Amino acid sequence: MKEYLNITRIAAVMLLSAGYGWAGGHYIPANSNFPAYLFQFVVLSIIIWLGINYTRYNRGLTIFSIISLFINILNIVHGAVAIDKNSFGSHNTFADLVPILLIIGGSGLWLLTVTLRKSKS
C-alpha cells in the first residue's frame, strides 16, 4: 500500500505541475509584464519544491492542494457567469478547462492520498 501511495502522490504533483505550467502558457499573454511571469515561476517552484520534499512537507502540499482546488472551482464558476469575452480568467472553453481540470485532478488526487493515509493509521 505504501508504494501505491507514493506513486499516487508523485502523479498528483505531476498533474499539479502540468496544470499550472499549461495555465501559465495559456493565460499569460506573450506581451505580459515581468511580474506575471515571475508569479507563474514562483507557483511552479513551490509545487516542485514541495513535491520533491513531500515526505517532509506533506502539510504544505495539502494546504496548497486545498487552495488550488478552491480557486479552480471558483474559476469554473466565474467562467459560467462571465459575460464579457475579454474578462480575466476562464470562459469555460475547452482550452480554458484543460489546465483547470489538470489542477483539480492533481489536487483531488493529493487530497485522496491524505485521506487514505489517515484512514490507514
C-alpha positions, 0 to 999 in steps of 0.5 A: 500500500505504501508504494501505491501511495507514493506513486499516487502522490508523485502523479498528483504533483505531476498533474499539479505541475502540468496544470499550472505550467499549461495555465501559465502558457495559456493565460499569460499573454506573450506581451505580459509584464515581468511580474506575471511571469515571475508569479507563474515561476514562483507557483511552479517552484513551490509545487516542485519544491514541495513535491520533491520534499513531500515526505517532509512537507506533506502539510504544505502540499495539502494546504496548497492542494486545498487552495488550488482546488478552491480557486479552480472551482471558483474559476469554473464558476466565474467562467459560467457567469462571465459575460464579457469575452475579454474578462480575466480568467476562464470562459469555460472553453475547452482550452480554458478547462484543460489546465483547470481540470489538470489542477483539480485532478492533481489536487483531488488526487493529493487530497485522496492520498491524505485521506487514505493515509489517515484512514490507514493509521 
